[in-house]
């Protein structure tokens, strides 16, 4: 179940939020009824960004060894085709 809480719960109910986060659930915090931030465990955050960092490093290595450059339209067209398995 998605956990949506007011940002004041981070201060007032920290142990409860900490337990949810440690169970692997992100907690969405709102301020004045609008989304403000997401709290997640360090492990979950690392899992999300590790692959991104690896892919950016790979792209840097490829860019250093080739003169080929793609427009943002070409890049996003390729990304969309991968996402939609075209």
N, C-alpha and C positions, 0 to 999 in steps of 0.2 A: 504494500500500500504506500502510495506517495505521501511523504511527510512534508506538509506545508505549515510553517510556524511563523509567528511574528518575530521580528529580530530581537525583541525584548526577552524572548524565551532563551536566547543564547546566554544572557546574563542570569535570568531568574531560574531557569531550569537546565542549567548546563549539564548536570549528570545524566539527565534523561536524554538530551540530545547526543551526548557523548556515547551513550549506550547504543542508540540507533546507528550512529556513524560507525561504531566498532562492529556492528552486525552487518556492515556493508551497505547500509541504506544511506543515500544522500539525503540531506535535509534542506529543503528550499525555504529560505527566509524572506519574509516580506516586510516592507516598511511603508506605513500608510496605505496598506492594501495592495501594493505593487511589488513585484519580484525585485529583490535587492541582491541576493547572493545565494550560493549553494555551499553547504558545508559537507565535506567528505573526508574520509580517512586519508592519511598520507599514502598508504598502500594503494588505495583505489585511484588517487590522483596520479601516482607514479605509473600505475598500469595504463592509465589513459594517455599520458604524455610520452611514455618511453618509446612507443612505436613512432610517434610524430618526430621526436628528436632523431631517431635512427633514419627515418625517411628524409629528413632535412639534411642530415650529414651525407647521405647517399646522393642527394640532388646536388650538393656542393661539390662532391667528388666528380660527378658526371659533368657538371658545368665547367670544372677546371680542365677537363680533358677533351672538350669539344667546343667548336665554335657555333654549333647549332643553337638557335634561340627560338623559343615559341612565344606566340602572343598569348595574352591571358584568355582570349576566346578559344584558342586551340587547346590550351591546358584544361579549361573547364569543360570543353566538349569531350575530351578524353576521360576526364574524371566522371562526368555524367554517364558516359557509355560503360565505364567499369561498374559504377553503382547500379545501373539498370541492366547490366549484363547483356549489352547489345553487341 
